[in-house]
Amino acid sequence: MRLSARNQLKGVICEVTRGSTTTIVKIEVRNPAIISASITNEAAIELGLRPGQDAVAVIKASDVIVGVD
């Protein structure tokens, strides 16, 4: 897969939760870090998402916020 987005985190899908209109996909990128994405049910079905499947979380944003303690 080739994308212009440079923030790509490879991981494994650990949970797929389908709601009435959207599906929440959780991708474990580094134990125990998990990124959640909200996508349409149609997209989740089209991609055939299932736990244990390799996936890439692609983050494309115009702003990045950094916080420290």
C-alpha positions as CSV (number, residue, x, y, z in Angstrom):
1,M,0.0,0.0,0.0
2,R,1.5,3.4,-1.0
3,L,0.1,6.5,0.6
4,S,1.2,10.1,0.9
5,A,0.6,10.1,4.7
6,R,3.9,9.5,6.5
7,N,2.4,8.7,9.9
8,Q,1.8,5.0,9.5
9,L,1.8,2.6,12.5
10,K,1.8,-1.1,11.7
11,G,0.0,-3.3,14.2
12,V,-2.6,-6.0,14.7
13,I,-6.3,-5.5,15.0
14,C,-7.3,-6.5,18.6
15,E,-11.0,-5.6,18.6
16,V,-13.8,-4.8,16.0
17,T,-17.0,-3.4,17.5
18,R,-19.9,-2.8,15.1
19,G,-22.5,-0.2,16.1
20,S,-25.7,1.0,14.4
21,T,-23.8,3.3,11.9
22,T,-20.1,3.0,12.6
23,T,-17.5,0.4,13.6
24,I,-14.7,1.0,16.1
25,V,-11.5,-0.7,15.1
26,K,-8.7,-1.0,17.8
27,I,-5.2,-1.6,16.5
28,E,-2.5,-2.7,18.9
29,V,0.7,-0.9,17.6
30,R,3.0,-1.5,20.5
31,N,2.2,-3.5,23.5
32,P,0.1,-2.1,25.2
33,A,-0.5,1.0,23.0
34,I,-3.8,0.8,21.1
35,I,-5.1,3.3,18.5
36,S,-8.9,3.4,18.0
37,A,-10.5,4.4,14.7
38,S,-14.1,5.1,14.0
39,I,-15.1,4.1,10.4
40,T,-18.3,3.3,8.7
41,N,-19.8,-0.1,8.9
42,E,-19.7,-0.3,5.1
43,A,-15.9,0.3,5.1
44,A,-15.4,-2.3,7.9
45,I,-17.3,-4.9,5.9
46,E,-15.6,-4.0,2.6
47,L,-12.2,-4.4,4.3
48,G,-13.2,-7.7,6.0
49,L,-11.8,-6.5,9.3
50,R,-11.3,-9.1,12.0
51,P,-9.3,-9.5,15.2
52,G,-5.8,-10.9,14.6
53,Q,-5.5,-9.4,11.2
54,D,-2.4,-7.3,10.4
55,A,-3.3,-3.6,9.8
56,V,-1.8,-0.2,9.5
57,A,-3.2,2.9,11.3
58,V,-2.6,5.9,9.0
59,I,-2.8,9.2,10.7
60,K,-3.3,12.3,8.6
61,A,-3.9,15.6,10.3
62,S,-3.2,19.2,9.8
63,D,-2.4,19.8,13.5
64,V,-0.4,17.9,16.0
65,I,-0.8,18.7,19.7
66,V,2.0,17.8,22.1
67,G,1.5,17.6,25.9
68,V,3.9,17.0,28.7
69,D,3.5,16.7,32.5
